[in-house]
Amino acid sequence: MPKKIKDLKRLLQKAGFVLLPKRGKGSHSYWIHELLPKPVVLSGKDGGDAKPYQEKRVDEALKTVERLQGEEDK
């Protein structure tokens, strides 16, 4: 069962990502993290099902941030 867009946003927020203010039209949201050079972009309404590529993109971003934070702590 796919996650909802709001669940992906919640995961990003918990990991320290910050939502950029409205950029353009539509349902796209841009999430930035100080350790990543590019934002994570999510499209869709909060109650909608996330696409597999969106879940994958969020998972990869969360793993990258976790790895980079581990390297900073050393």
C-alpha positions as CSV (number, residue, x, y, z in Angstrom):
1,M,0.0,0.0,0.0
2,P,1.6,3.3,-1.0
3,K,2.3,6.0,1.5
4,K,0.4,9.3,1.4
5,I,2.1,12.5,0.3
6,K,1.5,13.9,3.8
7,D,3.4,11.0,5.3
8,L,6.4,11.7,3.1
9,K,6.3,15.3,4.1
10,R,6.2,14.3,7.7
11,L,9.3,12.1,7.3
12,L,11.2,14.9,5.6
13,Q,10.3,17.4,8.4
14,K,11.3,14.9,11.1
15,A,14.7,14.5,9.4
16,G,15.4,18.3,9.5
17,F,14.2,19.3,6.0
18,V,12.6,22.7,5.6
19,L,9.8,23.5,3.3
20,L,10.6,26.4,0.9
21,P,7.9,29.0,0.5
22,K,5.6,28.7,-2.6
23,R,7.6,28.4,-5.8
24,G,5.5,28.6,-8.9
25,K,2.1,27.2,-9.4
26,G,0.5,23.8,-8.6
27,S,0.9,21.3,-5.9
28,H,4.7,21.0,-5.9
29,S,6.6,21.4,-2.6
30,Y,10.3,21.9,-2.4
31,W,12.2,20.6,0.7
32,I,15.7,21.5,1.4
33,H,18.3,20.3,3.9
34,E,21.6,22.0,4.8
35,L,23.6,18.9,3.9
36,L,22.1,18.3,0.5
37,P,22.8,20.5,-2.6
38,K,19.5,19.9,-4.3
39,P,15.9,20.1,-2.9
40,V,13.6,17.1,-2.7
41,V,10.5,18.0,-4.8
42,L,7.1,16.4,-4.1
43,S,4.1,16.8,-6.2
44,G,0.5,16.0,-5.3
45,K,-2.0,16.8,-2.7
46,D,-1.5,15.7,0.9
47,G,-4.2,13.0,0.8
48,G,-3.0,11.5,-2.4
49,D,-1.1,8.3,-2.8
50,A,2.7,8.8,-3.4
51,K,4.1,7.4,-6.5
52,P,6.8,4.7,-6.2
53,Y,9.5,7.1,-7.5
54,Q,8.5,9.7,-4.9
55,E,8.9,7.2,-2.1
56,K,12.2,6.1,-3.5
57,R,13.4,9.7,-3.8
58,V,12.5,10.5,-0.2
59,D,14.1,7.3,1.1
60,E,17.3,8.1,-0.8
61,A,17.4,11.6,0.6
62,L,16.8,10.4,4.2
63,K,19.6,7.8,3.9
64,T,22.0,10.4,2.4
65,V,21.3,12.8,5.2
66,E,21.7,10.1,7.8
67,R,25.1,9.1,6.3
68,L,26.3,12.6,6.1
69,Q,25.3,13.4,9.7
70,G,27.2,10.3,10.8
71,E,30.3,11.5,8.9
72,E,30.0,14.9,10.6
73,D,29.9,13.3,14.1
74,K,33.2,11.6,13.5
